[in-house]
């Protein structure tokens, strides 16, 4: 039985990953920032405090075969510029420290959950691939990219294997930010001027992401590469809202307004960035994962939406208020 250390084990993705790995036969050790609240389904739990350049990983890494590094300083839309230092302390220097300590402890493989934002904010007419030149646009994305680079450097100088996974927007029970906002709009049947948007977005459910992470923790083909992951069915913002509406038994009340006019109006009220996220394309190519890892998303988008809507209707509404 392999022992895996999961950082960020009490987070949105971490809780599902701990359960997924436990069910797959791993012995899971959860690395937690604090001992309350504890939701991770793990055989062992170790409090490591804040993650940064000085984190003590000795106890957490003892006897560990592999690491799934999920913990990160999350990107906050509209966050103050002063928060940039926190991104670099956790996502860059914290990852560098963990990678160095893991290699020293004899860990065989470290899987790092990065972000598609390392590639950029919008796809240039085709899906992003791992071979594309990184174009991170903000402190969060730059810090994740630097974390990737530090991990690769440590792996190159040691026997530890490194795997990087770049994920698009993750949804599922507990989702926040833009996806939760879409759920609220659909739930309230708010008329929205989004019907003329013809973009293409990649998403990944937390179940598909965790299944993929389980794959690359053991797959002999995974090390030394950057992998893209998604549900495998890209869609426009209007199509996403229509599917969420069907799952919620609501109407998606969308009317067409040209995107240029929408952007101009949004600029007048300081919402241009929000409209850009709703109208822009951001997709990833998962063909290499399918072909080289033999992986396919086990949960369809509609099933993922249905599960997420069930969570929302049973309690997620309270978060959205």
Buried (B, 14 or more C-beta within 10 A) or exposed (E): EBBBBBBBBBBBBBBBBBBBBBEBEBBBBBBBBEEEEBBBBBEBBBBBEBBBEEBEBEEBBEEBBBBBBBBBBBBEEEBEEEEBEBBBBBBBBBBBBBBBBBBBBBBBBBBBBBBBBBBBBBBEEEBBBBEBEBBBEBBBBBBBBBBBBBBBBBBEEBEBBBBBBBBBBBBBBBBEEBBBEBBBBBBEEEEBBBBBBEBBBBBBBBBBBBBBBBBBBBBEBBBEBBBBBBBBBBBBBBBBBBBBBBBBEBEBBBEEBEBEEBBEBBEEEEBBEBBBBBBBBBBBBBEBBEEEBEBEBEBBBBBBBBBBBBBBBEEBBEBBE
